[in-house]
């Protein structure tokens, strides 16, 4: 299974925020990050190398309007899904939130199961959108276009569909190694004609494309009977 996905919850209602944290952690699918104000949310997002896959954002915060904060994030080029929570389901209120750049709008009180379903749906849509960009070592990975960009060298590496799918799944897994058979099934499906040798061949070719030294992998590691992506690259291995 993929590793837990970091979700920033911005809400000054301690009871509701704690409930959301508990529910998000329940299945091990998400890793909630808490903020009780706009200022605190900005601090969380400003942490070096922070990864946030989505934001659940309340409208009424002690130091600002969540919709204004959403619009500010969009102006900064932040594209991950943002779901706004509000005490009002008035049409004009909803339109204002969507116009601010929110992907979805959920009125309180709401069912936790419905919120989680909407969150998952938005994450799926985002991963397949042109806006999805994941940092991997010196690269910016764009799954939708199957491209790795290396800004420092101003070059682009084109990936095959399977290579992009391998990177995407390993990135989702965080720092956990994924067994060969699991990765094979996720990328190729349960196809009896495809063996782990096929996967190993794709891993070899992928390393030739992305590793500074393919013989000493620092990004795509062999570990625990499978493979693990090290998005921070060689710097992490040397630290």
VEXKOL-880601 format. One record per residue (C-alpha): x, y, z; residue number from 1. Coordinates in pm, whole numbers, m for minus. Layout:
<pts>
(pt (X; Y; Z); NUM)
...
</pts>
This chain:
<pts>
(pt (0; 0; 0); 1)
(pt (119; 358; m60); 2)
(pt (259; 549; 236); 3)
(pt (45; 798; 429); 4)
(pt (m25; 1119; 240); 5)
(pt (36; 1448; 423); 6)
(pt (m281; 1657; 451); 7)
(pt (m280; 2005; 606); 8)
(pt (m587; 2074; 821); 9)
(pt (m643; 2445; 888); 10)
(pt (m922; 2499; 1143); 11)
(pt (m936; 2686; 1474); 12)
(pt (m1206; 2456; 1613); 13)
(pt (m989; 2228; 1828); 14)
(pt (m1258; 1962; 1865); 15)
(pt (m1330; 1937; 1492); 16)
(pt (m961; 1951; 1402); 17)
(pt (m878; 1667; 1641); 18)
(pt (m1167; 1463; 1504); 19)
(pt (m1038; 1511; 1151); 20)
(pt (m685; 1418; 1260); 21)
(pt (m809; 1098; 1421); 22)
(pt (m1019; 1000; 1120); 23)
(pt (m744; 1076; 870); 24)
(pt (m498; 862; 1067); 25)
(pt (m743; 575; 1113); 26)
(pt (m657; 366; 808); 27)
(pt (m296; 480; 778); 28)
(pt (m383; 641; 445); 29)
(pt (m315; 1000; 549); 30)
(pt (m67; 1188; 766); 31)
(pt (m247; 1498; 901); 32)
(pt (m63; 1821; 975); 33)
(pt (m244; 2069; 1201); 34)
(pt (m277; 2447; 1189); 35)
(pt (m522; 2664; 1384); 36)
(pt (m472; 2987; 1189); 37)
(pt (m358; 3131; 858); 38)
(pt (m24; 3230; 1014); 39)
(pt (35; 2879; 1145); 40)
(pt (m60; 2728; 810); 41)
(pt (194; 2954; 637); 42)
(pt (461; 2840; 883); 43)
(pt (386; 2474; 808); 44)
(pt (402; 2532; 433); 45)
(pt (725; 2732; 461); 46)
(pt (922; 2443; 614); 47)
(pt (1205; 2337; 383); 48)
(pt (1122; 2033; 166); 49)
(pt (772; 2014; 312); 50)
(pt (530; 1792; 124); 51)
(pt (157; 1857; 146); 52)
(pt (m72; 1666; m90); 53)
(pt (m392; 1856; m4); 54)
(pt (m536; 2123; 228); 55)
(pt (m861; 2110; 422); 56)
(pt (m930; 2476; 497); 57)
(pt (m1190; 2640; 719); 58)
(pt (m1344; 2968; 603); 59)
(pt (m1355; 3144; 940); 60)
(pt (m1012; 3167; 1097); 61)
(pt (m893; 3397; 1378); 62)
(pt (m654; 3589; 1154); 63)
(pt (m827; 3585; 818); 64)
(pt (m1075; 3440; 573); 65)
(pt (m988; 3095; 441); 66)
(pt (m1103; 3192; 93); 67)
(pt (m858; 3482; 84); 68)
(pt (m582; 3246; 197); 69)
(pt (m682; 3000; m75); 70)
(pt (m663; 3274; m338); 71)
(pt (m321; 3378; m205); 72)
(pt (m191; 3021; m235); 73)
(pt (m314; 3000; m594); 74)
(pt (m140; 3327; m679); 75)
(pt (182; 3173; m543); 76)
(pt (143; 2884; m785); 77)
(pt (40; 2623; m528); 78)
(pt (m184; 2379; m714); 79)
(pt (m260; 2090; m478); 80)
(pt (m630; 2025; m402); 81)
(pt (m790; 2261; m149); 82)
(pt (m1122; 2170; 13); 83)
(pt (m1295; 2453; 196); 84)
(pt (m1511; 2394; 505); 85)
(pt (m1783; 2645; 586); 86)
(pt (m2083; 2693; 812); 87)
(pt (m2285; 2821; 516); 88)
(pt (m2409; 2646; 202); 89)
(pt (m2546; 2965; 51); 90)
(pt (m2491; 2963; m326); 91)
(pt (m2311; 3299; m329); 92)
(pt (m2080; 3177; m51); 93)
(pt (m1999; 2858; m242); 94)
(pt (m1930; 3050; m564); 95)
(pt (m1695; 3285; m380); 96)
(pt (m1498; 2989; m245); 97)
(pt (m1472; 2822; m583); 98)
(pt (m1374; 3151; m745); 99)
(pt (m1092; 3176; m489); 100)
(pt (m948; 2856; m633); 101)
(pt (m1096; 2588; m407); 102)
(pt (m1145; 2246; m564); 103)
(pt (m1441; 2157; m345); 104)
(pt (m1667; 2316; m84); 105)
(pt (m1814; 2124; 212); 106)
(pt (m2081; 2274; 438); 107)
(pt (m2088; 2202; 812); 108)
(pt (m2211; 1983; 963); 109)
(pt (m2079; 1714; 733); 110)
(pt (m2026; 1340; 737); 111)
(pt (m1661; 1249; 783); 112)
(pt (m1695; 963; 534); 113)
(pt (m1821; 1205; 268); 114)
(pt (m1535; 1449; 331); 115)
(pt (m1279; 1168; 300); 116)
(pt (m1442; 1046; m21); 117)
(pt (m1424; 1396; m167); 118)
(pt (m1061; 1427; m56); 119)
(pt (m967; 1101; m227); 120)
(pt (m1151; 1205; m543); 121)
(pt (m968; 1539; m559); 122)
(pt (m632; 1369; m503); 123)
(pt (m701; 1128; m790); 124)
(pt (m798; 1412; m1020); 125)
(pt (m490; 1614; m926); 126)
(pt (m247; 1329; m984); 127)
(pt (m369; 1301; m1343); 128)
(pt (m377; 1675; m1407); 129)
(pt (m117; 1889; m1581); 130)
(pt (m59; 2071; m1249); 131)
(pt (75; 1768; m1057); 132)
(pt (450; 1809; m994); 133)
(pt (655; 1594; m754); 134)
(pt (1018; 1669; m657); 135)
(pt (1256; 1375; m697); 136)
(pt (1622; 1458; m636); 137)
(pt (1727; 1725; m889); 138)
(pt (1413; 1665; m1094); 139)
(pt (1055; 1783; m1109); 140)
(pt (836; 1488; m1201); 141)
(pt (522; 1556; m1407); 142)
(pt (327; 1228; m1420); 143)
(pt (63; 1353; m1664); 144)
(pt (321; 1432; m1933); 145)
(pt (559; 1150; m1828); 146)
(pt (850; 1392; m1801); 147)
(pt (1130; 1461; m1551); 148)
(pt (1258; 1818; m1568); 149)
(pt (1604; 1907; m1438); 150)
(pt (1599; 2287; m1399); 151)
(pt (1968; 2317; m1306); 152)
(pt (2073; 2167; m1639); 153)
(pt (1771; 2288; m1835); 154)
(pt (1693; 1940; m1964); 155)
(pt (1394; 1709; m1988); 156)
(pt (1390; 1333; m1956); 157)
(pt (1105; 1156; m2129); 158)
(pt (967; 847; m1958); 159)
(pt (767; 556; m2089); 160)
(pt (421; 498; m1948); 161)
(pt (547; 215; m1724); 162)
(pt (849; 414; m1603); 163)
(pt (622; 702; m1504); 164)
(pt (384; 461; m1329); 165)
(pt (673; 307; m1132); 166)
(pt (798; 647; m1015); 167)
(pt (447; 763; m927); 168)
(pt (371; 455; m717); 169)
(pt (707; 462; m536); 170)
(pt (669; 835; m466); 171)
(pt (328; 767; m310); 172)
(pt (488; 501; m91); 173)
(pt (708; 760; 79); 174)
(pt (1022; 602; 226); 175)
(pt (879; 251; 247); 176)
(pt (1018; m19; 18); 177)
(pt (766; m188; m211); 178)
(pt (805; m558; m281); 179)
(pt (874; m649; m645); 180)
(pt (552; m848; m684); 181)
(pt (340; m570; m534); 182)
(pt (492; m310; m766); 183)
(pt (455; m545; m1062); 184)
(pt (85; m597; m989); 185)
(pt (20; m224; m938); 186)
(pt (190; m119; m1263); 187)
(pt (111; m411; m1495); 188)
(pt (m196; m555; m1325); 189)
(pt (m240; m921; m1245); 190)
(pt (m99; m1045; m1574); 191)
(pt (42; m1396; m1549); 192)
(pt (252; m1338; m1862); 193)
(pt (450; m1058; m1695); 194)
(pt (726; m1158; m1450); 195)
(pt (943; m970; m1204); 196)
(pt (1218; m984; m1468); 197)
(pt (1010; m735; m1668); 198)
(pt (1003; m501; m1368); 199)
(pt (1377; m540; m1308); 200)
(pt (1445; m453; m1672); 201)
(pt (1235; m135; m1641); 202)
(pt (1410; m41; m1316); 203)
(pt (1748; m86; m1487); 204)
(pt (1648; 137; m1777); 205)
(pt (1497; 395; m1545); 206)
(pt (1820; 414; m1346); 207)
(pt (2014; 468; m1666); 208)
(pt (1798; 772; m1731); 209)
(pt (1779; 934; m1389); 210)
(pt (2075; 827; m1172); 211)
(pt (2395; 1037; m1172); 212)
(pt (2579; 704; m1130); 213)
(pt (2351; 413; m1228); 214)
(pt (2593; 162; m1073); 215)
(pt (2550; 331; m733); 216)
(pt (2183; 428; m718); 217)
(pt (2093; 721; m493); 218)
(pt (1736; 788; m608); 219)
(pt (1586; 449; m696); 220)
(pt (1708; 207; m432); 221)
(pt (1690; m171; m403); 222)
(pt (1575; m248; m51); 223)
(pt (1377; m504; 150); 224)
(pt (1318; m742; m139); 225)
(pt (1187; m460; m355); 226)
(pt (1243; m96; m439); 227)
(pt (1225; 238; m260); 228)
(pt (1235; 589; m395); 229)
(pt (1465; 833; m217); 230)
(pt (1315; 1167; m333); 231)
(pt (1583; 1373; m157); 232)
(pt (1857; 1200; m354); 233)
(pt (2221; 1148; m265); 234)
(pt (2224; 1428; m8); 235)
(pt (2010; 1217; 224); 236)
(pt (2238; 916; 183); 237)
(pt (2542; 1122; 279); 238)
(pt (2384; 1296; 579); 239)
</pts>
